[in-house]
Amino acid sequence: MASPVLHIEGVSKTFRSGNNDDVYALSPFDLSINEGEFVSIIGPSGCGKSTLFNIVGGLEISDTGKVLVDGNQVDGSHHDIGMVFQEESTFPWRTVLDNVAFPLEVAGIGKSERYEKARELIDLVGLAGFEKRVPSELSGGMRQRTAIARTLAFEPRILLLDEPFAAIDEQTRMLLGEQLLEICAKLKQTTLLITHNISEAIQLSDRLVVMSFRPGTIKQIIDIELPRPRTTDILGSDAFSHYVGLVWDHLRQEAARGMQAVKQ
């Protein structure tokens, strides 16, 4: 791995609830991610995963701490950070080609050049032949691949993914994960994934960060020492099953705490 590109230092966040009570979403949180590294964050519902995602992406302001890219503090949206959300985010009136080319169009790049770049990315995410389709003609997985290609169009140093395949069936999710790994490897893309899916996190990650229940902080960091390149063939291996059990052991207590908090 190269040197760290993303630093999250002492980030915390408290919200005011509808009952006028303080909700402590994030406890001081520290994490560094290396150039080209794929890191996943997993934790129980309500642990602050999405809050952390929004803070790193510049959509939310932390109460304490800071986020740095190459030592420079991030304030608001940052051109080196690209975000892909769980929710549908393609433009329904635009074709796949025009969706992917959109950031380049905004940047003032000429039509011929931006379409050439967009076609390269469409091919990279496995959607060659669908350039003229609109999102309503695509499956959920294809729409998310379009969103990923669009985010990659402006060449972010860091790719943030907030459960991008959560609404997709398990089999398709695993196959899309394999394709995402190929994309990230080819681009040497630094990636931070927020997920609640243990298998997905293990399949994709170099390191897996398990968060505690609210206020969320790091409970455990697990190095995923599975060979690369990784394909879906790894899912049935004893080594993969070992990691599933290890992650669940760390996650189970925090998930139980979360369920108990909901009952109260």
C-alpha positions in Angstrom: 0.0 0.0 0.0 1.1 3.6 -0.6 0.9 6.3 2.0 -2.5 7.3 3.6 -4.6 9.6 1.4 -7.7 10.0 3.7 -7.5 10.9 7.4 -10.5 11.0 9.7 -9.4 12.6 13.0 -11.5 12.8 16.1 -14.8 13.2 14.2 -17.9 13.3 16.4 -21.5 14.3 15.9 -24.6 15.0 18.1 -28.1 15.6 16.9 -31.1 17.1 18.6 -34.1 14.8 18.5 -37.8 15.7 18.0 -38.2 15.4 21.7 -35.4 18.0 22.2 -33.0 15.3 23.5 -29.4 15.0 22.4 -28.7 12.0 20.3 -25.0 11.1 20.3 -24.5 9.6 16.8 -20.7 9.5 16.6 -18.0 9.3 19.3 -14.6 10.6 18.4 -13.7 8.5 15.4 -10.2 8.1 13.9 -9.3 6.2 10.7 -6.6 6.5 8.0 -7.0 4.9 4.6 -4.1 4.3 2.2 -3.9 5.1 -1.5 -5.6 2.3 -3.4 -7.0 0.6 -0.3 -10.6 -0.7 -0.1 -12.0 -0.3 3.4 -15.5 -1.2 4.5 -17.3 0.0 7.6 -20.0 -2.2 9.1 -22.1 -1.8 12.2 -25.6 -2.2 13.6 -28.5 0.1 12.5 -28.2 3.5 14.2 -24.4 3.3 14.8 -23.6 6.4 12.8 -22.3 4.8 9.6 -24.3 7.1 7.3 -23.5 10.1 9.5 -19.8 9.3 9.0 -20.3 8.9 5.3 -21.9 12.3 5.1 -19.2 14.0 7.1 -16.4 12.5 5.0 -18.3 13.5 1.8 -18.8 17.1 3.1 -22.6 16.9 3.4 -22.6 17.1 7.2 -20.5 19.2 9.6 -18.9 17.4 12.5 -19.0 18.8 16.0 -15.3 17.9 16.6 -12.4 16.7 14.6 -11.6 17.0 10.9 -11.4 15.1 7.6 -8.2 15.5 5.5 -7.3 14.5 2.0 -3.5 14.5 1.5 -3.2 16.6 4.6 -5.7 19.2 3.4 -8.9 19.7 5.4 -12.2 19.0 3.7 -14.8 21.7 4.2 -18.0 20.9 2.2 -17.9 19.0 -1.0 -14.5 18.1 -2.3 -13.4 17.5 -5.9 -11.2 14.5 -4.8 -14.2 12.7 -3.2 -16.9 11.0 -5.2 -20.1 9.7 -3.7 -22.5 6.9 -4.7 -25.7 6.6 -2.6 -28.1 3.8 -1.8 -31.0 5.7 -3.3 -31.7 6.0 -7.0 -29.6 8.8 -8.3 -29.5 8.5 -12.1 -31.2 11.2 -14.1 -34.4 9.6 -15.5 -34.6 11.9 -18.6 -31.0 11.2 -19.6 -29.6 8.2 -21.5 -26.8 6.1 -19.9 -24.3 7.9 -22.0 -25.6 11.4 -21.0 -25.8 10.3 -17.3 -22.2 9.3 -17.3 -21.0 12.3 -19.3 -22.9 14.8 -17.0 -20.0 15.7 -14.7 -17.7 16.3 -17.7 -20.4 18.4 -19.3 -20.6 20.5 -16.1 -16.8 20.9 -16.2 -17.1 22.4 -19.7 -15.4 19.5 -21.6 -16.4 19.3 -25.2 -19.0 16.9 -26.4 -16.7 14.6 -28.4 -14.2 14.3 -25.6 -16.7 13.8 -22.8 -18.6 11.1 -24.8 -15.3 9.3 -25.5 -14.5 9.3 -21.8 -18.1 8.3 -20.9 -18.0 5.4 -23.3 -14.8 4.1 -21.7 -16.4 4.1 -18.3 -19.6 2.5 -19.5 -17.5 -0.3 -21.0 -15.5 -0.5 -17.7 -18.7 -1.1 -15.6 -20.0 -3.6 -18.1 -22.8 -1.6 -19.8 -21.5 -1.4 -23.4 -24.4 -1.6 -25.7 -26.8 0.2 -23.3 -25.5 3.7 -24.0 -28.8 4.9 -25.5 -31.1 3.4 -22.8 -32.7 5.5 -20.2 -32.8 4.4 -16.5 -36.4 3.1 -16.7 -35.1 0.5 -19.2 -32.4 -0.8 -16.8 -32.3 -3.1 -13.8 -31.5 -1.8 -10.4 -28.0 -3.1 -10.6 -27.5 -1.5 -14.0 -28.7 1.8 -12.7 -26.2 1.7 -9.9 -23.4 0.8 -12.3 -24.4 3.9 -14.3 -24.2 5.9 -11.1 -20.8 4.5 -10.3 -19.5 5.3 -13.8 -20.9 8.8 -13.5 -19.1 9.3 -10.2 -15.8 8.0 -11.7 -16.1 10.3 -14.6 -14.4 13.2 -12.8 -11.7 10.9 -11.5 -12.1 11.3 -7.7 -9.1 10.2 -5.5 -11.6 8.6 -3.1 -14.8 6.8 -3.9 -17.4 6.8 -1.1 -20.1 4.1 -1.4 -23.2 4.1 0.9 -24.7 0.6 0.6 -25.0 1.0 -3.2 -26.3 -2.5 -3.7 -28.6 -2.7 -0.7 -31.8 -2.8 -2.8 -30.5 -5.6 -5.1 -30.9 -9.3 -4.6 -28.1 -11.2 -2.9 -26.9 -13.1 -6.0 -26.7 -10.0 -8.1 -25.1 -8.1 -5.2 -22.2 -10.6 -5.1 -21.6 -10.5 -8.8 -21.7 -6.7 -8.8 -19.2 -6.8 -5.9 -16.8 -8.9 -8.1 -17.2 -6.3 -10.9 -16.6 -3.4 -8.5 -13.4 -5.1 -7.4 -12.2 -5.3 -11.0 -13.0 -1.6 -11.5 -11.2 -0.5 -8.4 -8.2 -2.6 -9.1 -7.9 -1.3 -12.7 -8.2 2.3 -11.5 -6.2 1.8 -8.3 -9.1 3.5 -6.7 -9.1 4.3 -3.0 -12.6 3.2 -1.7 -14.6 3.5 1.5 -17.8 1.4 1.6 -20.6 1.7 4.2 -22.5 -1.5 4.4 -24.6 -3.7 6.8 -23.8 -6.9 4.8 -21.0 -9.0 6.3 -20.4 -11.1 3.2 -20.2 -8.1 1.0 -17.7 -6.3 3.4 -15.4 -9.4 3.5 -15.6 -10.0 -0.3 -14.5 -6.5 -1.1 -12.2 -5.3 1.6 -8.6 -5.0 2.4 -9.6 -3.9 5.9 -13.0 -4.1 7.6 -14.0 -1.7 10.4 -16.6 -2.9 12.8 -18.4 0.0 14.6 -20.0 0.0 18.0 -23.6 0.9 18.6 -24.4 4.6 19.1 -22.5 6.7 19.8 -20.6 4.9 17.0 -16.8 4.4 17.3 -14.4 1.7 16.1 -14.9 -1.6 17.9 -12.5 -3.6 15.9 -10.4 -3.4 12.6 -10.0 -6.7 10.8 -7.4 -7.3 8.1 -9.0 -9.4 5.3 -6.1 -11.6 4.2 -7.8 -13.3 1.3 -6.0 -13.6 -2.1 -6.6 -11.1 -4.9 -7.9 -10.9 -7.5 -11.1 -12.1 -5.7 -14.0 -13.6 -7.4 -17.3 -15.0 -6.1 -15.5 -18.4 -5.9 -14.0 -17.3 -2.6 -17.5 -17.1 -1.0 -17.6 -20.9 -0.4 -14.2 -21.2 1.1 -13.3 -22.1 4.7 -11.2 -18.9 4.9 -14.2 -16.8 3.9 -16.5 -18.6 6.5 -13.8 -18.0 9.2 -14.0 -14.2 8.5 -17.8 -14.3 8.5 -17.8 -15.9 12.0 -15.1 -13.5 13.2 -16.9 -10.4 12.1 -20.2 -11.6 13.5 -18.6 -12.3 16.8 -17.6 -8.6 17.0 -20.9 -7.3 15.6 -23.3 -9.5 17.5 -23.0 -7.7 20.9 -23.4 -4.3 19.3 -26.4 -5.4 17.3 -28.0 -6.7 20.5 -27.4 -3.3 22.1 -29.1 -1.6 19.2 -32.1 -3.9 19.4 -32.4 -3.3 23.2 -32.2 0.5 22.6 -35.1 0.3 20.1 -37.3 -1.5 22.7 -36.7 1.2 25.4 
